[in-house]
Amino acid sequence: AAEYDGSALITINSDASSSVVWYDEAGVVLGSAEDVSGEYLIEGLYGGSFYVEVTSDEIACGSMTKSFSISQPSQPDLNFVSNTYPSCSEPNAGSITATITEDDWTVTVIQDGVEVDSFDMYGSEILVEELSEGEYEIVASNACGNSHILVDLHNHFSITADFEGPSFIDLNNVPSAAYINTSDGSFDQSVWEIDGLFIESADLGTWTFSEPGEYEIRLNIANLACYDSHEMTVTVVGEALELEEVVPEEEDQFNAWFANDHIWLSGFADSGKAMQMQIFGQDGRLVLDEQRFTSSEQSSLAISNWSAGIYTIRITIEGKEVMTKSVVIAE
């Protein structure tokens, strides 16, 4: 009972009419009823000790008095005991165990701010099972108030496979593209599948397509507890350009990279040679086609207004391809 919402059921083993009077422990009359037979429910009681007197012609001494008590609950005190986490193989295997000071209460389960369950229980231990990944609030309440605990049941082994790279390649522009691993979570192994090959590497790196068609690229990642994969279909069109590849001189070390809103070029042994620089976006479309001259010093191209992504740079000198390289432009 809390305030005046307690009750007591009186059973009279007689069909004869009786009168019923109930008192508090100080003997103050709280209420009465006439012509009672069988059962009678006394309501509006608070926590404490009471007496009920039943008067009937069938009672040997004329009346009978019985005492009873109504428990006054207190505000519950909920305490966390333990939990188990869901896993990749058992996504609903999470559980939360807690103890509580009161014996009669209502449990409400809230997952990520949304109520997902509510039930009445009796006892001093709460066990909530079959929980999936998330942030939980367990609330135990009775008429006097409530108590709650917060439990994080996120699966810390959870991983999500993902990668970035173009899904369209035009061989007439550039036959190569870079595929970068952007997976979430902590994983120990990453294996790429492409064109019948298995490549164990964090990033696939630059991949050159030789024939038109559709290619399936699949990234598989795993740790001790979880596994995930991500697939992409790459459509390749056109015909590969048959450019004579220039074998660099020993001192040539062609390179390209992104830094400080510029694409930088280096590694040309000689200066003043006419070269063509083409840059392709993630979709394989040509975004820049520019005639420049080689420089034995570092040179750069300002790209401060370009969107983030993976770009492929192709350099040809005197009609011969000398470098194809992918660079990542960060946000």
N, C-alpha and C positions, 0 to 999 in steps of 0.2 A: 504494500500500500504506500501511496505518497499523497500527502494532504488528506482528503476524505474520500478516497476511491477504493478503500478496502471493503471486503464483504465476508460473511460467514453463512454457511448453509446449515440450518437446524432441521434435524429429522426427528419426527415424533411418531413412535411406533403405536399409533392408535388412530382409529377412524373417528373418534369422538372429537368434538370441537374443543380447542384449548385456547387459552390466552397466553401471550408471550410478552415478557418485559425484559429489556436488556439494559445493563448498567456499565459504567466504567469502573476502574479499580477503586475509585473513591466512593462508590455507591451511588453516584449521581445517575438518575434515570435518563437514558438517551433516547428511548423509543419504546413503543408497545404495539401489539397487534391482537385483534380478537378473531374468534372463529377460525382458528388455524387448525388444519389437519394435514397429516402427511409431512410435507416439507415446507420450510419457509426460509426465504433468503433475506438476511439482514444486510443492508447496504449502507454506504456513507460512513464507514468506519475508518479511523486513522490507526497508525501503529501503536500498539499497547496491549494491556490485559483487560478482559471484559468478563462479565457474568451474564448468563441468560437464565431466566426463571420461567418455567412452564407450569401453568395451573390448569388442572382438569379434574373432573369428578372421578375419572378412572384411576387417578394416581392415589396410592394408598394414603399418603399424608397430605393430599390435596395439592401439593406442588413439588417441583424438583428444580434444583439449581445446578448448572454446569458452568465451568470457567473455560475460557479459550483466549488465545493470543493472536494478534495480527502483527506480522513482521513489518518493520519499517525499513525499506531498502535505503542504501546509501549510494552515492555516485560511484559508478564502477571505475576501477583502476586497471587498465589493460597494459600488459607487459609482454614485450617481444621475447620469444624463446629461441626459435630457429627458423630456417627456411631452406628449401631446395630450389635450384634453378631449372627452368626448362632448357632443353638442348635441341640441337638441330634434328636429331633422330627422334626425340620425344618432345615436340613443341608445346604440349599441354601437361608436362610433368612437374610444373612448379607447385610449391606448397608453402604455407605459412602457419607456424604454430605459435600460440600466445597463451598466457594465463590471465585470469581475471579474478578480482576479489569477490564479486557477487555471483550468485548461482542462477539467476533468471534474467535473461537479457536478449536483445535483438542485435544481430550482427548484420552490418551493411558492408559490402565489398565494392570498392570504387577502383576502377582501372583507368589510368591516364585521364582522370577527371570525370569519368562516366560511371554511373552506378550499374554494375553488372549482376549483382545478386543481393538478396536480403532474406534472412531467415531467423526464426526464433530458436534459441538453444537453452539448455539447462545443464549446469555443471561449471567447473572452474577452469576448463581448458577449451581453447578454440583451435580447431584445425580446419583450414580452408585449403582444398586440394583442386587438382586439375586446372591449374592456372597457366596461362600463356605468358609470353614475354611482355613486360611493361612495368610502370610505376604504380604501386598499389597503396591504397589507404584502407585500413581495416578499422571500422567504427563499431564499438560495443555500446549499447545504450539501454537504459531503463527509464522509469518515470522520473528519476532524480537527476538525470544528466547523461553524459556520454564521455567516452575516452577513446583515443585513437592512436594508431601507430602507422608509420610510413615505411614501406619495404620496397627496395629496388630489385625487381626480378628480371632485369635485362640480361640476356644471354651474352656474356662477355666474350664468348667464342664465336659469336655470329659473324659471318662474312657475306659480302655481296659482290659478286663478280661483275665487272664492267670494264669497257675500254673505249677509247676514242680513235677515230680514223675515218677516212672517206668510204662511203658505200657505193660510189660511182667512180670508175676509172676510164679515161679516154686514152687509149694507147697512142693515138696520134699526137697527144699533148705530152703526157708523162706517164710512163708505165709503172712507176714506183710510188709507194705511199708508206707512211709510218703509222703503226698502230701502237698506242700507248696505253698501258695498264692503269686504269683509274679506279680499281676495286676498293671497297670499304672494308675495314676490319683488319685484324692481324692474321696473316696467312703465312705458312711456311713453304708452300709449294705453288708454283704457277706453271702450267703446261699449255702451250698453244697447239691447236690443230688447224692445219691449212694444207689443202691440196695433197692430202694423204700423208703429210709429215707431222711428226710430233716434236715440238721444240720446247725445251724446258728453259724458260727465261722470264724475267720480270716483265720486260717489254718485247713485243715481236720485232720492234725496230722497223727498218725500211725493207719492204717486201716488193719485189719486182714481178709483175704479171707479164707472161709471155704471149698468152692467147686470149681472145675474147671469150666470154661466157660468164657463168655465175659461179662464184666461189664462196664456200662456207668457211668462215673464220670462227673458231670456238676457243674461248679462254676458260680453262679449268683451274680453280684455286682451292686450296685445302689447308686445314690445320689439324691438330690432334683430335678435334671434336666435330668439325663441320666441313662441308663441301658445298661449292656452288659453281655455276658455269654461266657464261653469257655467249650468245651467238650473234653473228652479223652476216647477212648475205651481201656480197660485193658483186655488183654488175660491171663487167669489163667489156667495153666496146672498142671498135676501131682496129687498126693494124699497128703492130709495134714498129716504131721507126728503126731502120737499120743504119744507125750512125756508126761510123768507124770510131772506136774508142781510142783516145790518145793515152799512151803510156807515159805518165809523168816522168820528168827528169828526176834524178835521184834527190835533188834539192827541193822538188815540188812537193808540197804537202797541203793540197787544197782543203779548205775548211770553211764552214759557214755556221754562224750561231746568232742568237738573239740576246741583246742586252741594251738597257737604257733607251728603249723605244727605237732601236736601230737593228737592222740585219747587217752583220759584219762579215766581210770576206777577207781571206788571207791565204797565203801559200803559193802565190804566183811567182815563179822565178824571174820572169821578165816583165817589164812595164811597157805599155804602149801598144799591146796587141789588141786588135778589135775582138770583142767578145759579145755574145748575146746572153742576157740574163732573163730567164723566164721563171715566174713564180706562180704556182698553182694552189688553189684553196683545197679544203677538205673534200669538196664535191668534185674535184678534178678539173674545175674550170680555171681557165687562164685569167689571173688577176693583174699580172704585170708582164710586159714584154718590152725590154729596154736594151738599146745598144750602149755599151760602155767600153772602156779600155782597161786592160789589166794593169795592176800596180803591184810592185814588189812590196809595198807597204800595205798596211791594213786599210781597207776602204769600207764605206758603210752606206746604207740606204735608210733614210728616215721613214718610219712606219707608225708614227704616233697615233694616227687615226684609223689603224687597222683593228679589226675585231680579234679577240683571242681565238686560238685554234692551232691546228697543225698545217703548216705550209711546206710545199715541196719546191726546192730551188734547183733549176737545171741550168748549167753553164755550158755553152758551146763556144769554141774558138776555131775560127776558120772552118765552120761547118762540122766540126768534130766535137762530140760530147766529151767533156773532161770531168764533169762532176754532177751528180744528182744526190741531193741531201735534203732531208726533212728537218725542219726546226719547229719548235713549239713556241708560240707567242702567248705569253701569259697575260692575264687581265691586269 
